[in-house]
């Protein structure tokens, strides 16, 4: 029985296709290896992301700080007094940066204040600041747990 032309051409092209597949990485083994690598990289990403979420949720710094600007007095071109209300869990130390601004919103006085540990939740503190020139407002820049 003589082979049909289509059968002969299929038989002749398989070795060439197979050689090209091996050369350009289109074999079944290469595809499986690529899937395994993708699965391992994806799994590693999930583990690292999950660890980060757990760490962020339970990092132990559950204390929160609430601040309010209670008032200010601009004495002259070189001094001001700022009153601040800080609310934090009793027994927690807090540091705050207090600032005085001029009419152009430039900082003309700035000071880091270490507030003492208190037994009450909310406390009002008064801070005297030296300024470079006349300010128009005094306020809390930011607070943090040391």
N, C-alpha and C positions, 0 to 999 in steps of 0.2 A: 504494500500500500504506500503510495507516494504521499509525502507530507503536503498539506495545503500551504499556499503562500502565507496565510496569516499565522499559522502555527510556526513556520520557519522564522518569520520576522520576530515573533515574540520570543522564541528561544534564543535568537541571536542578540536581541537587545537586552536581555536580563543580565548577562555578565557585565555589559557596559554600564547599565543602570546601577548595578550592585557596586561596581568599582567607583562610580561617581558618588553614590550614596556614602560609601566609606570615606572617600576623599573629603567630602564636604560635611561630614558629621550628620548624615540623615539616617543613621542606622537605628534599629530598635534599642540597642544598648545605650546609645547616646541620648535618645529621648528619655529613657528611664532614668539615666544618671542626671539629666537636666531637671527632671521632675523631683527627684530626691533632693537635689541641692536647693531647689525652690522651696520645698517643704521644710527643710532644715532652717533655711534663712527666715522663712515666715514664722516658724515655731520659735526661733530665737527672738524675733521681734515681739511676738506676743508675750513671751516670758519677761523680757525687759520692760515692756510697756506695763504689764500687770504689776511688776515689782515697783515701778515708779508710782503707779496709782495707789498702791497700798502704803508706800512710804509717805506720800503726800497726805493721805487721809489720816494716818496714825503716827505722825512725826513727833508727837508729844508737846507741841507748842499750841495748846488749846486756849491759852490765855488771849483775850482780845483787849484791845485798847480803844476807848472812845474818848475823843477830845472835843472841847468846845472853847471858842474864844469868848471869855467873859468880859473883856473890856481892855482899854488901854488909855494911857495918859501921855501926851507928848509935852514934856516939861519945857524944853528949849531946843536949840539946834544941835545939842550934844547929849541929850539924855531922854529916855522914855521909860515908862513902866507898863508891863503887859501882864494882865491877869488871865490865867488859863484854868479851865476845869478839866481834870483828867480822871476818867473812870476806868478802873482796872480791878481785878480780883484782889482782895485784901492780902497783904504780905508779898506783893509783887513789886519789884523795882522797875522804874520806868525812866528812860532818858528822852528828852525832847529838845528839838531845835526851835528856838523862839526867834522871830525876826521882826524888824521894823522896816516898812517900805515908805518911799517918798511918793510924790504925786505922779512920777513916771513909772511907778511899780519897780523901781530899782531898790535893791536891798541896801539900806544905809546902816543897819545894825543887826547883828546876828550873834547868838550865843547858844551853846549846848548846856542844858541844865539837867543835873542828875537829881531827880525827885526822890525823897526818902521813902522807905517802906512805910505803909500806913495800914491801920487796922480797919479803915472804912473803905467802902466801894468807890466813892466819889470825893475828890478833894479839889480845892481851889488854891492855886499857887500864884504868888506875885513875883515877877522877875524884873529887876532893873537892868536896863541896857544902855551902853554908851553908843552914840550914833555919830556918823561922819558929817551929816548935815541934817536939816530938819526933816523929820518923818511925818507922815500923815495917817499911818495906821500901824498897829502892832498885832501880831497873830502867831499862832503855832504853825511852823513849817511842816514838821513831821515828828512822830514819836515812835519808839521802838523798845523792845525788851532787851536789856543788855545780856 
